[in-house]
Amino acid sequence: MLESYVTPILMSYVNRYIKNLKPSDLQLSLWGGDVVLSKLELKLDVLEQELKLPFTFLSGHIHELRIHVPWTKLGSEPVVITINTMECILKLKDGIQDDHESCGSNSTNHSTTENTKSSIKPRRIQQAAPTDPDLPPGYVQSLIRRVVNNVNIVINNLILKYVEDDIVLSVNITSAECYTVGELWDRAFMDISATDLVLRKVINFSDCTVCLDKRNASGKIEFYQDPLLYKCSFRTRLHFTYDNLNSKMPSVIKIHTLVESLKLSITDQQLPMFIRIMQLGIALYYGEIGSFKEGEIEDPTCHNKDMLGNITGSEDETRIDMQYPTQYKGQELHSQQDEEQPQGWVSWAWSFVPAIVSSDDGEEDCVGNDPASTTHQQKAQALKDPIVSIGFYCTKATVTFKLTEMQAESSYYSPQKVKSKEVLCWEQEGTTVEALMMGEPFFDCQIGFVGCRAMCLKGIMGVKDFEENMNRSETEACFFICGENLSTKGFTYLTNSLFDYRSPENNGTRAEFILDSTHHKETYTEIAGMQRFGAFYMDYLYTMENTSGKGSTNQQDFSSGKSEDLGTVQEKSTKSLVIGPLNFRLDSSAVHRILKMIVCALEHEYEPYSRLKSDIKDENETILNPEEVAFLEEYIPTRHTSVTLLKCTCTISMAEFNLLDQLLPVIMGEKNSSNFMNTTNFQSLRPLPSIRILVDKINVEHSVPMYAEQLVHVVSSLTQPSDNLLHYCYVHCYLKIFGFQAGLTSLDCSGSYCLPVPIIPSFSTALYGKLLKLPTYWTKRSQIAITEGIFELPKLTIQATRAQTLLLQAIYQSWSHLGNVSSSVVNEALINEVFQSIEIGCCYVAQVDLELLASNDPPTSTS
């Protein structure tokens, strides 16, 4: 009897994604307890339709599919689904640039999609078995829930490939297994109960290898690069909390991943391709893919009517055309876009959450539930968005940059081989990436790490400055240090994660989340972030709040389309970045390695995914009545960014070798890169004169209107716009520097620096500037300033002896003149005079005092 209920569920899943299956054969195999299917082709169109990714599947097949159903112990043993060798190849959709060819194409595609979905739905309902009168519906529903909640999925040899232009990105996972666990995260057969409305799962990934290679015009990879990631294992914990036993959707979803050791390797040939993949992710995240092709002209009638609505809250506020790509589009657009329209990744991920955590609609049909009551229940559940927490944690990460060179075998016909050499290494400890969302109106992302450092390895451009035979210390090789060590900081980066034994979920209590912007800013301050991490902390918060007193607004509140409801919505976007105490040393080894990476990154010929629209003024001006202007004055959404550096120390050493003539022209675009190799032997210069700069704090604040183009279009059409509206038509930037001081120091043979000799005593300064957005809209208003700046410097003192001036000149010339620096340029007598003058006094002091006294009058502005 149970077979008549469980079999249709399994068949519906298998038949939905796999081609050319005979339901009769599959049903007989399932009733026997085991089914083995070989050489299966996936239904690529169904995968693309359900995932809604901007990619298309070129191929997808499964070598072997095994399903084991323990009919006699269905209530105590899991159903096991094993996939042996699954391979999928993807590419970016060819027509992704054609989304804006017409305004009506989206509605056509949308209706076609709906028709396709409606044609699939009845087929699954027909597979449902009739209700068995011998089994009570409540028992069947409970049993099916237990079966679905405890399904084990095992994938052996998962291969995913992405191809674009000459790029081939492949991900190979030797084994991935998903199973249900108990309170201690051990494998168990569990189900939710009235006393414990929690479901826990674990996904273990073994030996994940990521490769990035270049193919030729025929699609063949001539030689393989070193893997980006080689045999990395990690585990993911999933925690679902339900409000009651009948809840189809969890109220709280936590998905956290922990990687103990992450070792990345990037060669000079992989770096442009790696940046290209990152640019693809950014373009998809921002929703920028889908801009106009070269030579195409947009149709202004598609979006002119929506310009004002995006700002003032008219009935079309919930729609923003893709002709105006905006940052963080996935969150900031509470849009009801057509499904075929490009969107940000966050919006896509949010729409996919129900498909991950909830049973399918067909399952309710299988147990004989009333379709009308089921639909009513779904609508009731949809009124409340679940809280979703996604986290990635890495104990230690290492990124190694390598330079490659071709080597031919002894035989003429032997294939070429690639030899790589490590030149730069980045180490990072205690990394955390967390995202918290509740519907599209609330999104928060926090990123931080405990400590990091960068080191020079081996040689660069023929200069063997850190080869093994040089016997140089690790302290000399390390040119960047920030934050602390995990040994002293502890595992604070795991705080409140599913891997923290002190977290509420691991102690049988329900976690509490801060979903209010005011409370969030009071709790997650810069001080709290640095206490948890120590090196770097970033908090990005986007909220969409209802100012009418209803609190945080869910996405369903925007479905009515009424202007009086939408008028109370306020969007806020803030980013706060804090960088802890850091020590940065710029010597010849570090500078040449950094510039070499920049040169390698520029060696590509990829077309950008999206091009910026030309700054052409729209002649169709929007005229506002006084009520609309007053409404616009109340609130204008902006993006605010704050960057703070604490206790920054930068040491600029005299150049021990200078090959910048081979690198700077490439960066400036004057010539192509050449395989220049220096043959001069490296000789370290000791003592090594240096300039040391110390800054107590640097703060940069940046604000920009969220919908700049629509705002400027409206405000520029006003006869006499207010100062407040004009203020928001500018990009504003504030720079504040506290406790800046500079001095001379020297690195001795033991690798330590002497006490610095002050050249510039401590001072503070500030700079403010603003830039008008879209100046072409203001051509008829010559009195509107395009740029404006204010510079404040209360006091500046520069003092140096003659010997110190000569040493500063020698450091400058070592970088401006090419070739190796001879130690005879800086003689011992000059160094002794510079660093002993602080004790014996100086005969000659050149001092310049620049004092700008603060005035009661406001500072003047320059246009």
N, C-alpha and C positions, 0 to 999 in steps of 0.2 A: 504493500500500500504506500509506503514511503517513497518507493521508486517513482510513482506517478506524480509526486510533488517535486522531488529533488531533480529528477532527470530533465524536465523542461527548463529548469533554471540553468543547469550546466550547458544544455544544448543551445540555449539562447545566447549565452556568452560566446561559445565556440563558433556557432554558425554566424554570428554577427561579424566577426573579424577574419574568418578563414573562408577561402573560396572552395567551391565544388565539393561540398560535403554532402553525403547521403544521410539524412536524419535517421533512416531505419537502421543502417549499419552502426551508426554512433549510439543509437539507443540500445541495441542489443549488446554492444561492448560495455556500455555503462552498467547495464543490469548484471553483467558478469563481474563487476567490481573493478575492472581495469580496462583501459583503452589506450592503444598505441597508434598514433597517426604519424606518418612520415612524409617528408617532402611537401610541406604545405605552403601555399601562397596566401599572403595576407591581402585583405581587401583594402587597398591603399586609399580609395576614395572615402571609405568609411572612417579610416584613421584621420585623414585630413579634415573631414567634416566635424568630427567630435573633438579633436585637439584644437582646432581653430588656430593652428600655427601659420606663420607667414612662409612656411616651407612646403614643398611638394615632395612626395616620396617617389624616387626613381625605381626602387625595388624594395621588396620586403618578403622574406620567406623564413620558415621554421624548418629545421632539419628533422626534428622529432618532437612530438608532443605526447606526454604521458599523463593520464589522469587516473588516480587511484581513489576509489570510494569505498570506505569500510562500512558496508551496509549493516553488518551485524553490530557494529560499535559506532554508529553514526553520532550518537550523543556523547561520546567520550573520546573519540579519535578524530583527527582532522582529515579533511579531504586534501590530498596532495596533488598539486599540478606541477609537473616538471617539464621545462622546455630545454632541450638540448640543441645548442647552436641556433641562435636567432640573429639575423643580419638585416639591417635596414640602411638604405642609402638615401640621403636627402639633399636637396638643393633649394636655393631661394626661388620663390615663384617667379616665373617669367613675366607674368602680367602684373606684378606688384607695383610697377610704375604707372600703370594705366588706370588707376582707381579714380582719377579725377577727369577722365576724358569727357564725361557727361554727368549732369546732376541726377539724371534718372536711372543710371545704371545700377546704383546701389539698391534702389527699391526693387528693380527687376531681379537682381541676384538674391535679395532677401526673400522675395516671394518664391523664387525657385527653391531656395533652401528649405523654406517652410513646407513646400509641397513634397520635397524629398523626405523630410522628417516625418510628415504625416503618412507617407507611404510605407515607411519602415515600421511605424508604431503598430498598425493593425497586425502585421505579420507576426510580431512577438506575442501579441495577445492571443492569436490563434493557436500558438504552441502551448498555451497554458492548459493544464489538465483540469478536468471537472472536479468539483468538490466531492470528496469521499465522505459519505455519511457516517462511516465507522470511526472517523477521526475528528475530534472536535477542532474547530478552526483555531481556537486559542493555543492548543497544543501544537498544531502544525506551524503556526506562526512563530511560536517560541523555538521550536526545533530548527526551523529554517534560519532563524536569526543566529542560533548557536552554530549552525553549520557554516554560514557565511562569515561570522566573526572569527572562526578558527581555521579558515582555509590557509594552507601552507603553499606558497609559490616559490619554486626553485628554478632559477635560470642559470644554465651552464653555458659559458662561452657566448656572451652577448656582445655583438659587434654593431656599432653605430658609426656611420661615415657621413661627413658633410663635404660637398664639393662645390667650389666656386672659383671661376677663372682658373688660375694655376694652383689653387689651394686644395689640399686633401687633408681634412681633419678627421681622424679616426679615434674612437674610444672602444677599448676592448676590456671587458670585465670577465674574468675567469669564472666567477661564481657570485650569484646574488640570491639571497634567501630571505623571505619575509614570513614571519610566524608570530603567533600570539604568545604573550608572556604574562606572568603574574606580577605581584607587587614588587618583588625583588628583581624583576627583569629577567627571570629564568623562564625557559620554555615551559608552557603549561596550556591546558585546555580550559579556557575561561569564557565567561559570558557576563554581561551586565546584569545587575540585580537591583532590587529596590534599595538595598543598603549600600551598594557600591555601584554607582552609575558611571563606571569608568572602564574603558577598554584600552589595553596597552598592546603595542606591537613593536617588533624589532626587525630591522632590515640590515643584514650583514653583507658588505661588499668585499670581495677578496680579489686581490691582484688586479687593480685597475690601472691600465696603461693607456696613455694618451699620446698619439703621434701627430706630428704636423709636418707634412712633406709637400714638395713642389712637383707638379707634373708638367710635362711638355705639351706641345700643341696637339699631339695624338692622344693625350690622356694617360701617358705612361710615366711612371716615376723612375727616373734614370738612376738615382741613388737616394738612399734613405738617410734621413737625419737622425740624430739621437732623439729618443723619446722625450717629450716634454715632461711626462710623468711616468715612472716605471714601477709597476707592481706595488701600488699603494692600496692599503686596506683601511677601511673605515666602517663605522656603524652608525645607524640612524635609529633613534627612538621616537615612537609616535604615541601620543597620549590624547585620548578622546574622552571628553566629559559630556554626559547627557543630562538633560533636565528631568526626564522621566523615562520609563520603560517604553513608552509609545513614541518617543522622539525619533524621527527619521534622520534628523540632522544634529550633530553634536553642537552644544553651545560653546564649547572651548576646544580648540584644536591646537596641539603643540607638536611640532616636527623639528627635532634637533639632531644635528649630525656632529660627530666628534672624530677628528683625525689626530692620531698621536704624532705622526711624522709625515710631513709633506715636503718632498724634494723635487723641485722643478728645475729643468735645464733648458736654456734657450740659446740657440746659436745665432750668429749674425745673419744667416739666411732665413731663419725662422722668425726673427724679430719683426720684420715688416708684415709677415703673414699673421703673426700673433696680434699685432696692433690692428690689423684689418678685421680680425674676428672680434676684438674688443669694440671697434667702431660699429660693427654690425649689431652687437648687443646694445650699445648706447642708442643707436638709431631706432632699434625696435622698442627700447624702453621709453624713449621720448616720443615715439609715434612719428618719427620724421621720415620713415620710408614711405614713399608714395608721393613725393614731390614731383614737380613737372619735369618732363624730359626737355632736353635742350631744343629750343626752337618752338616749344609749345607755348600758347598763351592761355592763361586761365580765363574762365568765364566769370566776370564779376557778379552776374545775377545769381550765382549759386550761393553767395555768402554775404552780399552787401546788406541784406535784410537782417543778418544775424550780428552785425558788428555791435550795435548798441545793446542788444540783448545780453551779450556776454558780460557787460559791465553793469548795466542798470537793473537787470533782473526782469526783463520783459518775458513774454511767453516763450520765446525761443532761446532762453538762457541756457538750457540744458544741451545746446548743440554748439559745437565749435568746429569749424571746418578744418580739414587737414592742411588747407593752404596756409594756415597760421600755426606752424608747429611750435609748441611751447614746452619748456622744460618741465619735467615731471608730469607729463601729460597723463600718464596712467592714473595718477591720483587726483590731480587738480581739476580734471574735467569730470564732473558728475554727469556724464553724458549718457544719453540713451541712443548711442550710435547704432547704425545698422550693423549686423553681424559681419558683413563682408567688408566693412570699412576698417582701415588700419587703426590700431589702438595700441596703447602702451602695454608693456608686459604685465604690469600689476593688475590692470583691468582684466587681461586675459587670464592670469593666474587666479584671480578672485572668481571669475566665472567658472573655472574648472574645479573649484573646491568641492562643490556638492557631488561631482562625479567621482571624486576620490574617496570620500568618507561615507557616502550613503549608499544603501542598496538601491537597485534599479527599480524603475516603476513596474517593470514586468513581474517582479517578485511578488508584489502585492496582488497582482492579477492571478498569479499561480495559486495563491491560497484562498481565492474566492472572495476577496474583499469587494465591497460595493464600489464601483468606479466613481460614483458621485461623492461618496463620503471620503474616498481617497483624495479626490481633487480638492475637496474642502479642507482636508487636513494639510495638504501640501501648501495651500494658500495661507493657512494659519501659521505654519512653520516658517514660511518665507517672510513673514512680517518682522522677524527678528534675525539680524545677522549674527553669525557666530564670531567669536573672537579667535583669531588665527595668530599663532606665534611660531615663527620660523627662525631657527638659529643654526649657525655654523661655527664650530669651535675647533681650533687647531693648537695643539700644544707647542709644536716647533715646526717652523717652515723655513726652507732654504731655497733660494733662487740663485742659480749659477749661470752667468753669461759666458759664452764660449765663442771664440773665433775659429773659423774653419779654413782649411786650405786643401786643394785637390792634390792627390798623389796618384801617379800612374804606376802600374806594376812594371816589372822588368820587361815583360813581353809587350810588343806594340799593340797586339790585339786584346790585351787584358783590359778589363773595365777599370774605370777610374774609381778611386776610393776617397772618402772624405776623412780627414784627420782634424780633430777639434782640440783646442787648447783653452783651458779655463783662464779667464783674466779678471773676473769680478764676481764677488759672492755677497749676497744679502741674506742675513739671518734674522729671524723674527720669532718671538716667543709670546705665548698667551694671546692668540688672536681670537677675536669675537666679532661675528656679524649677526645681528639680530634684527628681525622685522616684526612689528606688531600692527595688526590691522583689524578693523571691525567695519566691514563694508568699505566702499570707496570713500566715504566722508572722513575716515580717520586712518592715517598711515604714519608709522614712526619707524625709523631705521637708525640703529646705533652700531657704530663700528669702533673698535679699539684694539690696542695690543699693549702688552706689558713692556716689552723692550725690543730693540732692534740694533743692528750694527751692519756696516758695510766694510768689506776687506778687499784689498788688492791680491791677486793671485798671479804667480809666474811672471810672464813678460807681456809687453804691449808694443806693437809696431817695431819689433826687432830689438827693443831695449829690455834686457833681462834683469829687471830691477828687483824681482822677487822670486827668482829661481831658487831651487833648493841649495845650490852651491853658494848663494849669497849669504846664507846664515843670518838673515834679518829676523828680528823678533816679531811676534804677532801684534804687539802694540804698534809697531811702525806700519804694519800692513793695514791695520784698522784705521780708517779715516772718517768714520761716522759712527757715533754712539748716541743712543737716545733711550731714556727710560731706565728700567731696572731689570733684574734677573728674576726668573721664576723661583729660584731657590730662596730669595729674600722676600719677594712679593707674595708668594703663595698662589693658590689656584683661584684668585678672585675673579678671573675672567670667566669662570664657570658659574658665577653666582646666579641662583634661581633658574638654572637650566635643568634639564632632565638628567644631567650627569652630575649634578650637585646633590649630595646626600642630604643637605640641609633644605632643599627646595620643598615647597608645600606638597607637590605631587608625590615626592618620595617619603612624605610623612603622613599620608592619609588625609590631608586637608585640601581644600579647594583654593587655588591661587586667586589673588586679587590683582586686577589690572587697572592702571591709571589711564583713563580715556578722556580726560578733560585737559585742555591745553594749558590752562592756568596752573592746575595742580601738577601737570607734567613738568612745566618749566621750573616750578618751585622744588621739585624732587630731583630731577636730573640736571643739576647745575654743573658748571665746569669743574668745581671743586670735587663734587661727588664722582664725576667721570674720571678725573685724574687719580682719585683715591682708589678706584677700582682697577684702573689700568696703569697709568704712570707714564707712558710714552706718547700715546695718541688716543684721542677720543673725538668722535663725531656723532652728532645727534641731528637727524633730519626729521622734522615734524611737519605734517600737512594735516590741517583740520578744516572741516566745513561745518560751521556752527550756525544754529538757528538762534538769532538774537531776540526772538519773541518770548524767550523764557522756557522753551521746550527742551533745552539742553542740547546735547549732541544730536545731529540730524542723521537719520538713516537714509539710505539711497531711495527707499520707497517714498519718502516725503517729497521727492522731486518729480514724482510720476504724474501729478495732477496737471502740471503745466500752467498753473494760475500765477499771474504776476504778483498778486498780493501775498502768496505764500513764499514765492521765490525771492521776493524783495528782502526778506529778513535773513537771507543766507549770507554768511561772511566766510570767505576763504582766506586761510593764512598759511604761509609757507616760510619756515625758518630753518636755517642750517647753522650749526655752531660747531666749529672745529677748534680743538685745543691740542697743541704740541708741547710736550713736557720738556724738561731740561735736556738740551742736546749739545753735543760737541762735534763740530764739523771742521775737518782739516783739508785745506786745498793745497796739495803739493803736486809736483809734476806727475807722479804715478796716478793720483786720483783724477786730476783734470783730464789727462789724456784718455783714461778709460771711460769717463763720463762722455766726453766729446765723441769718442769712437762709437759708443752706443747710439748717440744721436745721429751720427753719420749713417750707421747701418739702418736705423729706423727710417731714414729719408730715402733709402735706395729701393723705391717701388714705383710702379706706374699704375696704381689702382685708381679708378674713378671714384669720387665720393658717392656715398649712398644717397645723399640729398644735397641739392644746391640751394643756397640762399636766394630768395626772391629778390629781384631788382627793386631798388628803392624808387618806385614810381608812384607819384601821387594819384589817388583816385579822384577823378573830377566830380563824381557824384557825392556831394557833401550831405552830411546828415544834420538836419536842423532839429534842435531840441526845444521843447516848450519850457517855461520856467519851472514847472513841477518836476520835469525829468532832470533838469539841471540841479535842482535842490536835492533830488534823490541821489544823483551821482556824487554830490558833495559829501554825503553822509559817510560813505565807505568805499574805498578803492583798494582792491586786493593787490598786495605786493609780495615780492620774494625778498627776504632779508638773509644775508649771509654774514657771519662773524668768524674771523680767523684770529687766533691768539697764539703767540709763541712766548714761552716762558723760559727765562734763563738760557739764552742762546749764546754760545761761544763759537766764534769762527776764527780759524788760524790760517793765514795765507803765507805760505812759505816761499822762499826764494826758489826759482825753477832750477832743478838739477839737470834737466834736459828739456828741450823745447822743440817740438815737431808740429807746432800749431799751424804752420804754413800748409801742411797736408790735410788738415781737418777743417779749419775755419772757412776756406773758400767753398767747400762742399756744403757746409751748413748755410752759408750765405747764398747758395745757389749759383755760384760763379763758375764752377767746374764739377765734373764728375769725379767720383772717388777712384783712386788708383791704389794698387797693391804696393805701396811704398814700404820698404823695409829698411830700417836703420841698422847699420853694421857697427856703430861705435860702441865700445864697451862702456857699461854703466859704472860710474864711480860716485858713491854717495859722498855728499858734502857735509862735513861736520867740523865745527858747529854750523848749524843751518839757520841763518837769520830769518825771522818771521814777523808778520804783523798780526797781532791778536786783537780781535774786536769782541767786546762783551756788551750784551744788551739785556737789561732786566726783563723787559716786556715789549712785545710788538703786537699791536691790535689793528686789524683791518676790518672795516665794516662796509658792506656793499648792499644797496637796495635798488630794485628795479621793478617797475609795474608788471604785474602778472600777465596782463593782456595788453601789451604796449601798443601794438599797431591799432587795435580797435579804439583804445583810449585816445591816442593822438589824433586819430581820424575824427573823433567826436569833438575833442576840446579845440582843435585847430579851426573847426568850423564855427565856433562861438565868436560873437562880436567882441565881447569883453570878458574873457575867462578870468576867474578869480585866481589869486595867488596860490590857493590850495590846489586847484586843478593843475596849474602850471607846474607846481612842485612835483607832482606825480608823473609828469611827462619827461622828467629827467632821470638819468642814472646817477645815483649819488655814491660817492666813495670817501671814506674817512680813513686816514692813516695816522696812528699815534705811536710814537717811539719813546720809551721811558728808559732812562739810565744807560744811554749809549756812551761808550768810552773805548778808546783804542790806545795801544801801546806796542812797543817792540819787545820781542823775546827771542830766544835762541834754543835750538834743539841740540843737545850734546850727544856724545857717543853712546851714552847709556840709554838713550831714548827718552829722556825727561827734559822738560822745558824749565828755563830759569825764570825768576820773577820778572814780570813785564815792567818795562820802563814806560811811564805814562807819556803819551803824546797829545791825546785829546782827553781832558778830564770829562767826567760824567755830565751829560746834559740831556734834555728832553726836547722833543719837537713834535709838531702836528701839521698835517696837510689835509685839506679838504678840496674836492673837485666834483664838478657835475657836468654831465654831457647830455645835450638835448637828443631825444629819440626821434628818428626819422626827420631830419632837418628839411627835407624837400616839402613836407607838409606846411612849413612855416615861411615859405618864400615871400608871402605878402605881408609878413610881420617882421620888418627889419629890426624893430626894437627888442625882439626876443633874443636873448643871448644864447649862443650855441654852446659855449663852454664858459666855465667860471671856476676860479680857484682861489684859495686862501692858504697862505703859508705862515706858520707861527714858529718863531725861534727866539725864545727869551734871551738865551745866552749861549755863546760858543767860544771856547778858548782852544787855540792850537799853540803848542809850545814844543820846541825842538832845538837841540844844540846843533852845531855844524856837523859833528860826527854822526848824529842821528839822521840829519838831513841827507848826508852822503849814503848812509846805509839804506834809507828809504828809496833813494834814487837807484841804488844797485839792485834792490828787489824789483823795482819797476822795470829796469832795463833787462833783467833776466827773463821776463815774460814778453817784453816787446821785441827783443833781439833774438834771432833764431840761432839754433845750434846749442851745443853743450856749454855749460857755464864753468869757467875755470875757477878753481879755488883761489887763484892769485888775485882775482878781482876784488875779493873781500879779504884783506889781510888781517892777521890776528891782532895787530895793534888797533885797527879801527874797531873791531868787535869789543876788545877790552875797554877802549875808551867809551864806547856807547853804554856798556852795561856796568861800568864802574863809576860813571859820572853821577849816578844817583847817590853815591856815597861820598865822593870827594868834592862834589859841587861842580858847577860848570862855569866856564869863563864867558860864554856867549849864549844868550837866550833870546830867541826871536819869539815874541809873544804877540798874538793878535786877539783882541777882544772885540767881539761883535755882540752888542747888546741892543735888543729891541725891547724897549720898555713897554709894559702893558698900558694901554690907554683906556679911559672910560668910554671913548667913542668906539662904535662898532668897527671891525676891520673892513677896509675897503676891498672891493671886488674888481677884478680885471676881466674884461670880456675878451 
